[in-house]
């Protein structure tokens, strides 16, 4: 059986309708919650971590 990525909404969405979802792993997928069917952006996990750190969102 093949499993897809586990998507979750950004914790910074605060219940907003305008948010993104991510699926983290070796490659991190990013997509718009309202337009999931339009595709996603896939980036290497290390690059995603660098972005999150640089914008001050790392916990």
PDB file of N, H, CA, C and O in Angstrom:
ATOM      1  N   UNK A   1       0.845  -1.188   0.000  1.00  0.00           N
ATOM      2  CA  UNK A   1       0.000   0.000   0.000  1.00  0.00           C
ATOM      3  C   UNK A   1       0.884   1.243   0.000  1.00  0.00           C
ATOM      4  O   UNK A   1       1.873   1.301   0.731  1.00  0.00           O
ATOM      5  N   UNK A   2       0.535   2.232  -0.811  1.00  0.00           N
ATOM      6  H   UNK A   2      -0.268   2.184  -1.404  1.00  0.00           H
ATOM      7  CA  UNK A   2       1.295   3.477  -0.897  1.00  0.00           C
ATOM      8  C   UNK A   2       0.552   4.566  -0.125  1.00  0.00           C
ATOM      9  O   UNK A   2      -0.651   4.757  -0.300  1.00  0.00           O
ATOM     10  N   UNK A   3       1.272   5.260   0.713  1.00  0.00           N
ATOM     11  H   UNK A   3       2.250   5.104   0.855  1.00  0.00           H
ATOM     12  CA  UNK A   3       0.683   6.340   1.499  1.00  0.00           C
ATOM     13  C   UNK A   3       1.146   7.678   0.961  1.00  0.00           C
ATOM     14  O   UNK A   3       2.289   7.811   0.525  1.00  0.00           O
ATOM     15  N   UNK A   4       0.275   8.665   0.987  1.00  0.00           N
ATOM     16  H   UNK A   4      -0.654   8.557   1.341  1.00  0.00           H
ATOM     17  CA  UNK A   4       0.624  10.011   0.558  1.00  0.00           C
ATOM     18  C   UNK A   4       1.212  10.802   1.707  1.00  0.00           C
ATOM     19  O   UNK A   4       1.279  10.315   2.835  1.00  0.00           O
ATOM     20  N   UNK A   5       1.634  12.007   1.426  1.00  0.00           N
ATOM     21  H   UNK A   5       1.579  12.403   0.509  1.00  0.00           H
ATOM     22  CA  UNK A   5       2.193  12.849   2.483  1.00  0.00           C
ATOM     23  C   UNK A   5       1.131  13.234   3.508  1.00  0.00           C
ATOM     24  O   UNK A   5      -0.056  13.315   3.193  1.00  0.00           O
ATOM     25  N   UNK A   6       1.576  13.467   4.724  1.00  0.00           N
ATOM     26  H   UNK A   6       2.541  13.401   4.979  1.00  0.00           H
ATOM     27  CA  UNK A   6       0.659  13.915   5.774  1.00  0.00           C
ATOM     28  C   UNK A   6       0.717  15.437   5.840  1.00  0.00           C
ATOM     29  O   UNK A   6       1.695  16.021   6.307  1.00  0.00           O
ATOM     30  N   UNK A   7      -0.346  16.057   5.366  1.00  0.00           N
ATOM     31  H   UNK A   7      -1.140  15.582   4.987  1.00  0.00           H
ATOM     32  CA  UNK A   7      -0.427  17.513   5.311  1.00  0.00           C
ATOM     33  C   UNK A   7      -0.965  18.074   6.618  1.00  0.00           C
ATOM     34  O   UNK A   7      -1.822  17.467   7.260  1.00  0.00           O
ATOM     35  N   UNK A   8      -0.456  19.235   7.005  1.00  0.00           N
ATOM     36  H   UNK A   8       0.240  19.728   6.484  1.00  0.00           H
ATOM     37  CA  UNK A   8      -1.003  19.940   8.167  1.00  0.00           C
ATOM     38  C   UNK A   8      -0.941  21.437   7.908  1.00  0.00           C
ATOM     39  O   UNK A   8      -0.047  21.932   7.221  1.00  0.00           O
ATOM     40  N   UNK A   9      -1.912  22.148   8.474  1.00  0.00           N
ATOM     41  H   UNK A   9      -2.638  21.746   9.032  1.00  0.00           H
ATOM     42  CA  UNK A   9      -1.959  23.599   8.311  1.00  0.00           C
ATOM     43  C   UNK A   9      -0.900  24.251   9.184  1.00  0.00           C
ATOM     44  O   UNK A   9      -0.522  23.730  10.233  1.00  0.00           O
ATOM     45  N   UNK A  10      -0.443  25.376   8.733  1.00  0.00           N
ATOM     46  H   UNK A  10      -0.750  25.799   7.881  1.00  0.00           H
ATOM     47  CA  UNK A  10       0.512  26.153   9.500  1.00  0.00           C
ATOM     48  C   UNK A  10      -0.092  26.543  10.841  1.00  0.00           C
ATOM     49  O   UNK A  10      -1.258  26.934  10.914  1.00  0.00           O
ATOM     50  N   UNK A  11       0.693  26.439  11.889  1.00  0.00           N
ATOM     51  H   UNK A  11       1.640  26.122  11.829  1.00  0.00           H
ATOM     52  CA  UNK A  11       0.208  26.829  13.218  1.00  0.00           C
ATOM     53  C   UNK A  11       0.014  28.338  13.314  1.00  0.00           C
ATOM     54  O   UNK A  11      -0.612  28.819  14.259  1.00  0.00           O
ATOM     55  N   UNK A  12       0.539  29.088  12.355  1.00  0.00           N
ATOM     56  H   UNK A  12       1.047  28.697  11.587  1.00  0.00           H
ATOM     57  CA  UNK A  12       0.396  30.535  12.346  1.00  0.00           C
ATOM     58  C   UNK A  12      -0.873  30.995  11.647  1.00  0.00           C
ATOM     59  O   UNK A  12      -1.103  32.199  11.527  1.00  0.00           O
ATOM     60  N   UNK A  13      -1.697  30.073  11.185  1.00  0.00           N
ATOM     61  H   UNK A  13      -1.510  29.095  11.283  1.00  0.00           H
ATOM     62  CA  UNK A  13      -2.928  30.426  10.478  1.00  0.00           C
ATOM     63  C   UNK A  13      -3.977  31.022  11.398  1.00  0.00           C
ATOM     64  O   UNK A  13      -4.774  31.856  10.968  1.00  0.00           O
ATOM     65  N   UNK A  14      -3.988  30.612  12.646  1.00  0.00           N
ATOM     66  H   UNK A  14      -3.341  29.934  12.995  1.00  0.00           H
ATOM     67  CA  UNK A  14      -4.924  31.133  13.646  1.00  0.00           C
ATOM     68  C   UNK A  14      -6.371  31.072  13.163  1.00  0.00           C
ATOM     69  O   UNK A  14      -7.137  32.010  13.384  1.00  0.00           O
ATOM     70  N   UNK A  15      -6.745  29.995  12.519  1.00  0.00           N
ATOM     71  H   UNK A  15      -6.123  29.233  12.339  1.00  0.00           H
ATOM     72  CA  UNK A  15      -8.121  29.828  12.081  1.00  0.00           C
ATOM     73  C   UNK A  15      -8.490  30.593  10.827  1.00  0.00           C
ATOM     74  O   UNK A  15      -9.648  30.573  10.409  1.00  0.00           O
ATOM     75  N   UNK A  16      -7.543  31.257  10.230  1.00  0.00           N
ATOM     76  H   UNK A  16      -6.602  31.274  10.569  1.00  0.00           H
ATOM     77  CA  UNK A  16      -7.800  32.029   9.021  1.00  0.00           C
ATOM     78  C   UNK A  16      -8.089  31.106   7.840  1.00  0.00           C
ATOM     79  O   UNK A  16      -7.622  29.968   7.805  1.00  0.00           O
ATOM     80  N   UNK A  17      -8.854  31.599   6.883  1.00  0.00           N
ATOM     81  H   UNK A  17      -9.233  32.523   6.911  1.00  0.00           H
ATOM     82  CA  UNK A  17      -9.104  30.831   5.663  1.00  0.00           C
ATOM     83  C   UNK A  17      -7.919  30.921   4.708  1.00  0.00           C
ATOM     84  O   UNK A  17      -7.775  30.081   3.819  1.00  0.00           O
ATOM     85  N   UNK A  18      -7.079  31.920   4.881  1.00  0.00           N
ATOM     86  H   UNK A  18      -7.196  32.602   5.603  1.00  0.00           H
ATOM     87  CA  UNK A  18      -5.920  32.128   4.005  1.00  0.00           C
ATOM     88  C   UNK A  18      -4.687  31.545   4.670  1.00  0.00           C
ATOM     89  O   UNK A  18      -4.013  32.217   5.450  1.00  0.00           O
ATOM     90  N   UNK A  19      -4.401  30.297   4.359  1.00  0.00           N
ATOM     91  H   UNK A  19      -4.949  29.752   3.725  1.00  0.00           H
ATOM     92  CA  UNK A  19      -3.253  29.662   4.983  1.00  0.00           C
ATOM     93  C   UNK A  19      -2.627  28.654   4.040  1.00  0.00           C
ATOM     94  O   UNK A  19      -3.158  28.360   2.970  1.00  0.00           O
ATOM     95  N   UNK A  20      -1.507  28.141   4.455  1.00  0.00           N
ATOM     96  H   UNK A  20      -1.076  28.380   5.325  1.00  0.00           H
ATOM     97  CA  UNK A  20      -0.812  27.127   3.686  1.00  0.00           C
ATOM     98  C   UNK A  20      -0.751  25.841   4.495  1.00  0.00           C
ATOM     99  O   UNK A  20      -0.891  25.842   5.718  1.00  0.00           O
ATOM    100  N   UNK A  21      -0.538  24.749   3.778  1.00  0.00           N
ATOM    101  H   UNK A  21      -0.424  24.749   2.785  1.00  0.00           H
ATOM    102  CA  UNK A  21      -0.335  23.457   4.396  1.00  0.00           C
ATOM    103  C   UNK A  21       1.043  22.967   3.985  1.00  0.00           C
ATOM    104  O   UNK A  21       1.530  23.273   2.896  1.00  0.00           O
ATOM    105  N   UNK A  22       1.660  22.205   4.868  1.00  0.00           N
ATOM    106  H   UNK A  22       1.265  21.957   5.752  1.00  0.00           H
ATOM    107  CA  UNK A  22       2.954  21.606   4.554  1.00  0.00           C
ATOM    108  C   UNK A  22       2.912  20.119   4.847  1.00  0.00           C
ATOM    109  O   UNK A  22       2.171  19.659   5.716  1.00  0.00           O
ATOM    110  N   UNK A  23       3.713  19.384   4.112  1.00  0.00           N
ATOM    111  H   UNK A  23       4.314  19.758   3.406  1.00  0.00           H
ATOM    112  CA  UNK A  23       3.933  17.959   4.350  1.00  0.00           C
ATOM    113  C   UNK A  23       5.442  17.804   4.453  1.00  0.00           C
ATOM    114  O   UNK A  23       6.154  17.904   3.454  1.00  0.00           O
ATOM    115  N   UNK A  24       5.925  17.560   5.662  1.00  0.00           N
ATOM    116  H   UNK A  24       5.346  17.478   6.474  1.00  0.00           H
ATOM    117  CA  UNK A  24       7.361  17.533   5.898  1.00  0.00           C
ATOM    118  C   UNK A  24       7.930  16.126   5.799  1.00  0.00           C
ATOM    119  O   UNK A  24       7.291  15.143   6.173  1.00  0.00           O
ATOM    120  N   UNK A  25       9.118  16.064   5.296  1.00  0.00           N
ATOM    121  H   UNK A  25       9.637  16.863   4.992  1.00  0.00           H
ATOM    122  CA  UNK A  25       9.825  14.803   5.121  1.00  0.00           C
ATOM    123  C   UNK A  25      11.154  15.099   4.444  1.00  0.00           C
ATOM    124  O   UNK A  25      11.693  16.195   4.597  1.00  0.00           O
ATOM    125  N   UNK A  26      11.689  14.139   3.699  1.00  0.00           N
ATOM    126  H   UNK A  26      11.250  13.249   3.575  1.00  0.00           H
ATOM    127  CA  UNK A  26      12.931  14.358   2.955  1.00  0.00           C
ATOM    128  C   UNK A  26      12.779  15.520   1.994  1.00  0.00           C
ATOM    129  O   UNK A  26      13.717  16.288   1.779  1.00  0.00           O
ATOM    130  N   UNK A  27      11.607  15.645   1.424  1.00  0.00           N
ATOM    131  H   UNK A  27      10.845  15.021   1.599  1.00  0.00           H
ATOM    132  CA  UNK A  27      11.207  16.787   0.599  1.00  0.00           C
ATOM    133  C   UNK A  27       9.969  17.368   1.261  1.00  0.00           C
ATOM    134  O   UNK A  27       9.054  16.629   1.624  1.00  0.00           O
ATOM    135  N   UNK A  28       9.931  18.690   1.422  1.00  0.00           N
ATOM    136  H   UNK A  28      10.674  19.290   1.127  1.00  0.00           H
ATOM    137  CA  UNK A  28       8.785  19.339   2.048  1.00  0.00           C
ATOM    138  C   UNK A  28       7.874  19.898   0.967  1.00  0.00           C
ATOM    139  O   UNK A  28       8.317  20.646   0.096  1.00  0.00           O
ATOM    140  N   UNK A  29       6.590  19.530   1.028  1.00  0.00           N
ATOM    141  H   UNK A  29       6.230  18.922   1.736  1.00  0.00           H
ATOM    142  CA  UNK A  29       5.602  20.046   0.104  1.00  0.00           C
ATOM    143  C   UNK A  29       4.867  21.217   0.736  1.00  0.00           C
ATOM    144  O   UNK A  29       4.554  21.189   1.926  1.00  0.00           O
ATOM    145  N   UNK A  30       4.592  22.239  -0.053  1.00  0.00           N
ATOM    146  H   UNK A  30       4.846  22.261  -1.020  1.00  0.00           H
ATOM    147  CA  UNK A  30       3.860  23.426   0.417  1.00  0.00           C
ATOM    148  C   UNK A  30       2.731  23.673  -0.571  1.00  0.00           C
ATOM    149  O   UNK A  30       2.952  23.683  -1.782  1.00  0.00           O
ATOM    150  N   UNK A  31       1.523  23.874  -0.058  1.00  0.00           N
ATOM    151  H   UNK A  31       1.343  23.866   0.926  1.00  0.00           H
ATOM    152  CA  UNK A  31       0.388  24.147  -0.946  1.00  0.00           C
ATOM    153  C   UNK A  31      -0.584  25.114  -0.275  1.00  0.00           C
ATOM    154  O   UNK A  31      -0.588  25.271   0.946  1.00  0.00           O
ATOM    155  N   UNK A  32      -1.395  25.749  -1.090  1.00  0.00           N
ATOM    156  H   UNK A  32      -1.392  25.621  -2.082  1.00  0.00           H
ATOM    157  CA  UNK A  32      -2.433  26.664  -0.628  1.00  0.00           C
ATOM    158  C   UNK A  32      -3.634  25.839  -0.185  1.00  0.00           C
ATOM    159  O   UNK A  32      -4.102  24.977  -0.928  1.00  0.00           O
ATOM    160  N   UNK A  33      -4.125  26.093   0.995  1.00  0.00           N
ATOM    161  H   UNK A  33      -3.745  26.794   1.598  1.00  0.00           H
ATOM    162  CA  UNK A  33      -5.243  25.331   1.535  1.00  0.00           C
ATOM    163  C   UNK A  33      -6.497  25.455   0.675  1.00  0.00           C
ATOM    164  O   UNK A  33      -7.233  24.483   0.506  1.00  0.00           O
ATOM    165  N   UNK A  34      -6.742  26.640   0.136  1.00  0.00           N
ATOM    166  H   UNK A  34      -6.144  27.430   0.274  1.00  0.00           H
ATOM    167  CA  UNK A  34      -7.958  26.850  -0.650  1.00  0.00           C
ATOM    168  C   UNK A  34      -7.866  26.279  -2.062  1.00  0.00           C
ATOM    169  O   UNK A  34      -8.893  26.016  -2.688  1.00  0.00           O
ATOM    170  N   UNK A  35      -6.653  26.085  -2.570  1.00  0.00           N
ATOM    171  H   UNK A  35      -5.819  26.298  -2.061  1.00  0.00           H
ATOM    172  CA  UNK A  35      -6.474  25.637  -3.953  1.00  0.00           C
ATOM    173  C   UNK A  35      -5.569  24.407  -4.026  1.00  0.00           C
ATOM    174  O   UNK A  35      -4.620  24.372  -4.810  1.00  0.00           O
ATOM    175  N   UNK A  36      -5.865  23.422  -3.220  1.00  0.00           N
ATOM    176  H   UNK A  36      -6.635  23.451  -2.584  1.00  0.00           H
ATOM    177  CA  UNK A  36      -5.046  22.208  -3.158  1.00  0.00           C
ATOM    178  C   UNK A  36      -4.883  21.545  -4.521  1.00  0.00           C
ATOM    179  O   UNK A  36      -3.827  20.992  -4.829  1.00  0.00           O
ATOM    180  N   UNK A  37      -5.918  21.603  -5.322  1.00  0.00           N
ATOM    181  H   UNK A  37      -6.776  22.053  -5.073  1.00  0.00           H
ATOM    182  CA  UNK A  37      -5.907  20.929  -6.623  1.00  0.00           C
ATOM    183  C   UNK A  37      -4.983  21.594  -7.642  1.00  0.00           C
ATOM    184  O   UNK A  37      -4.729  21.016  -8.699  1.00  0.00           O
ATOM    185  N   UNK A  38      -4.477  22.787  -7.355  1.00  0.00           N
ATOM    186  H   UNK A  38      -4.683  23.257  -6.497  1.00  0.00           H
ATOM    187  CA  UNK A  38      -3.603  23.480  -8.297  1.00  0.00           C
ATOM    188  C   UNK A  38      -2.137  23.074  -8.162  1.00  0.00           C
ATOM    189  O   UNK A  38      -1.284  23.596  -8.879  1.00  0.00           O
ATOM    190  N   UNK A  39      -1.842  22.161  -7.265  1.00  0.00           N
ATOM    191  H   UNK A  39      -2.535  21.737  -6.682  1.00  0.00           H
ATOM    192  CA  UNK A  39      -0.471  21.681  -7.136  1.00  0.00           C
ATOM    193  C   UNK A  39       0.196  22.137  -5.862  1.00  0.00           C
ATOM    194  O   UNK A  39      -0.428  22.677  -4.948  1.00  0.00           O
ATOM    195  N   UNK A  40       1.492  21.898  -5.841  1.00  0.00           N
ATOM    196  H   UNK A  40       1.999  21.459  -6.583  1.00  0.00           H
ATOM    197  CA  UNK A  40       2.270  22.225  -4.649  1.00  0.00           C
ATOM    198  C   UNK A  40       3.691  22.572  -5.061  1.00  0.00           C
ATOM    199  O   UNK A  40       4.113  22.311  -6.187  1.00  0.00           O
ATOM    200  N   UNK A  41       4.404  23.154  -4.140  1.00  0.00           N
ATOM    201  H   UNK A  41       4.061  23.366  -3.225  1.00  0.00           H
ATOM    202  CA  UNK A  41       5.813  23.456  -4.313  1.00  0.00           C
ATOM    203  C   UNK A  41       6.584  22.477  -3.446  1.00  0.00           C
ATOM    204  O   UNK A  41       6.340  22.395  -2.243  1.00  0.00           O
ATOM    205  N   UNK A  42       7.511  21.731  -4.037  1.00  0.00           N
ATOM    206  H   UNK A  42       7.710  21.797  -5.015  1.00  0.00           H
ATOM    207  CA  UNK A  42       8.338  20.784  -3.296  1.00  0.00           C
ATOM    208  C   UNK A  42       9.750  21.345  -3.172  1.00  0.00           C
ATOM    209  O   UNK A  42      10.358  21.753  -4.161  1.00  0.00           O
ATOM    210  N   UNK A  43      10.260  21.358  -1.944  1.00  0.00           N
ATOM    211  H   UNK A  43       9.766  21.026  -1.140  1.00  0.00           H
ATOM    212  CA  UNK A  43      11.614  21.855  -1.689  1.00  0.00           C
ATOM    213  C   UNK A  43      12.355  20.862  -0.804  1.00  0.00           C
ATOM    214  O   UNK A  43      11.733  20.178   0.009  1.00  0.00           O
ATOM    215  N   UNK A  44      13.679  20.773  -0.951  1.00  0.00           N
ATOM    216  H   UNK A  44      14.184  21.328  -1.611  1.00  0.00           H
ATOM    217  CA  UNK A  44      14.444  19.898  -0.065  1.00  0.00           C
ATOM    218  C   UNK A  44      14.234  20.310   1.401  1.00  0.00           C
ATOM    219  O   UNK A  44      14.122  21.496   1.709  1.00  0.00           O
ATOM    220  N   UNK A  45      14.185  19.338   2.277  1.00  0.00           N
ATOM    221  H   UNK A  45      14.276  18.374   2.027  1.00  0.00           H
ATOM    222  CA  UNK A  45      13.906  19.601   3.696  1.00  0.00           C
ATOM    223  C   UNK A  45      14.875  20.613   4.303  1.00  0.00           C
ATOM    224  O   UNK A  45      14.472  21.457   5.103  1.00  0.00           O
ATOM    225  N   UNK A  46      16.132  20.531   3.930  1.00  0.00           N
ATOM    226  H   UNK A  46      16.459  19.844   3.280  1.00  0.00           H
ATOM    227  CA  UNK A  46      17.116  21.476   4.468  1.00  0.00           C
ATOM    228  C   UNK A  46      16.836  22.910   4.065  1.00  0.00           C
ATOM    229  O   UNK A  46      17.037  23.833   4.853  1.00  0.00           O
ATOM    230  N   UNK A  47      16.370  23.097   2.833  1.00  0.00           N
ATOM    231  H   UNK A  47      16.207  22.347   2.192  1.00  0.00           H
ATOM    232  CA  UNK A  47      16.030  24.441   2.361  1.00  0.00           C
ATOM    233  C   UNK A  47      14.797  24.974   3.082  1.00  0.00           C
ATOM    234  O   UNK A  47      14.731  26.159   3.411  1.00  0.00           O
ATOM    235  N   UNK A  48      13.818  24.098   3.327  1.00  0.00           N
ATOM    236  H   UNK A  48      13.872  23.136   3.060  1.00  0.00           H
ATOM    237  CA  UNK A  48      12.622  24.501   4.073  1.00  0.00           C
ATOM    238  C   UNK A  48      13.008  24.929   5.483  1.00  0.00           C
ATOM    239  O   UNK A  48      12.537  25.955   5.974  1.00  0.00           O
ATOM    240  N   UNK A  49      13.865  24.143   6.135  1.00  0.00           N
ATOM    241  H   UNK A  49      14.247  23.309   5.737  1.00  0.00           H
ATOM    242  CA  UNK A  49      14.308  24.472   7.498  1.00  0.00           C
ATOM    243  C   UNK A  49      15.034  25.811   7.515  1.00  0.00           C
ATOM    244  O   UNK A  49      14.848  26.602   8.440  1.00  0.00           O
ATOM    245  N   UNK A  50      15.857  26.075   6.508  1.00  0.00           N
ATOM    246  H   UNK A  50      16.009  25.433   5.757  1.00  0.00           H
ATOM    247  CA  UNK A  50      16.569  27.353   6.433  1.00  0.00           C
ATOM    248  C   UNK A  50      15.589  28.515   6.272  1.00  0.00           C
ATOM    249  O   UNK A  50      15.768  29.564   6.891  1.00  0.00           O
ATOM    250  N   UNK A  51      14.568  28.339   5.456  1.00  0.00           N
ATOM    251  H   UNK A  51      14.422  27.487   4.954  1.00  0.00           H
ATOM    252  CA  UNK A  51      13.566  29.390   5.263  1.00  0.00           C
ATOM    253  C   UNK A  51      12.818  29.670   6.566  1.00  0.00           C
ATOM    254  O   UNK A  51      12.674  30.823   6.974  1.00  0.00           O
ATOM    255  N   UNK A  52      12.349  28.616   7.208  1.00  0.00           N
ATOM    256  H   UNK A  52      12.466  27.679   6.878  1.00  0.00           H
ATOM    257  CA  UNK A  52      11.597  28.777   8.453  1.00  0.00           C
ATOM    258  C   UNK A  52      12.458  29.478   9.508  1.00  0.00           C
ATOM    259  O   UNK A  52      11.975  30.355  10.225  1.00  0.00           O
ATOM    260  N   UNK A  53      13.718  29.092   9.598  1.00  0.00           N
ATOM    261  H   UNK A  53      14.110  28.380   9.016  1.00  0.00           H
ATOM    262  CA  UNK A  53      14.630  29.732  10.555  1.00  0.00           C
ATOM    263  C   UNK A  53      14.864  31.196  10.198  1.00  0.00           C
ATOM    264  O   UNK A  53      14.855  32.054  11.080  1.00  0.00           O
ATOM    265  N   UNK A  54      15.073  31.492   8.922  1.00  0.00           N
ATOM    266  H   UNK A  54      15.080  30.795   8.205  1.00  0.00           H
ATOM    267  CA  UNK A  54      15.391  32.854   8.518  1.00  0.00           C
ATOM    268  C   UNK A  54      14.235  33.835   8.707  1.00  0.00           C
ATOM    269  O   UNK A  54      14.463  35.028   8.904  1.00  0.00           O
ATOM    270  N   UNK A  55      13.006  33.346   8.649  1.00  0.00           N
ATOM    271  H   UNK A  55      12.821  32.377   8.489  1.00  0.00           H
ATOM    272  CA  UNK A  55      11.867  34.237   8.863  1.00  0.00           C
ATOM    273  C   UNK A  55      11.390  34.216  10.307  1.00  0.00           C
ATOM    274  O   UNK A  55      10.373  34.823  10.644  1.00  0.00           O
ATOM    275  N   UNK A  56      12.133  33.511  11.161  1.00  0.00           N
ATOM    276  H   UNK A  56      12.959  33.018  10.888  1.00  0.00           H
ATOM    277  CA  UNK A  56      11.850  33.523  12.589  1.00  0.00           C
ATOM    278  C   UNK A  56      10.669  32.675  13.025  1.00  0.00           C
ATOM    279  O   UNK A  56      10.042  32.968  14.043  1.00  0.00           O
ATOM    280  N   UNK A  57      10.355  31.627  12.270  1.00  0.00           N
ATOM    281  H   UNK A  57      10.864  31.389  11.443  1.00  0.00           H
ATOM    282  CA  UNK A  57       9.215  30.789  12.617  1.00  0.00           C
ATOM    283  C   UNK A  57       9.619  29.486  13.305  1.00  0.00           C
ATOM    284  O   UNK A  57       8.756  28.710  13.713  1.00  0.00           O
ATOM    285  N   UNK A  58      10.904  29.245  13.433  1.00  0.00           N
ATOM    286  H   UNK A  58      11.606  29.876  13.102  1.00  0.00           H
ATOM    287  CA  UNK A  58      11.355  28.007  14.065  1.00  0.00           C
ATOM    288  C   UNK A  58      11.049  28.048  15.548  1.00  0.00           C
ATOM    289  O   UNK A  58      11.175  29.088  16.194  1.00  0.00           O
ATOM    290  N   UNK A  59      10.645  26.905  16.079  1.00  0.00           N
ATOM    291  H   UNK A  59      10.542  26.060  15.555  1.00  0.00           H
ATOM    292  CA  UNK A  59      10.317  26.825  17.508  1.00  0.00           C
ATOM    293  C   UNK A  59      11.526  26.447  18.299  1.00  0.00           C
ATOM    294  O   UNK A  59      11.451  26.329  19.522  1.00  0.00           O
TER     295      UNK A  59
END
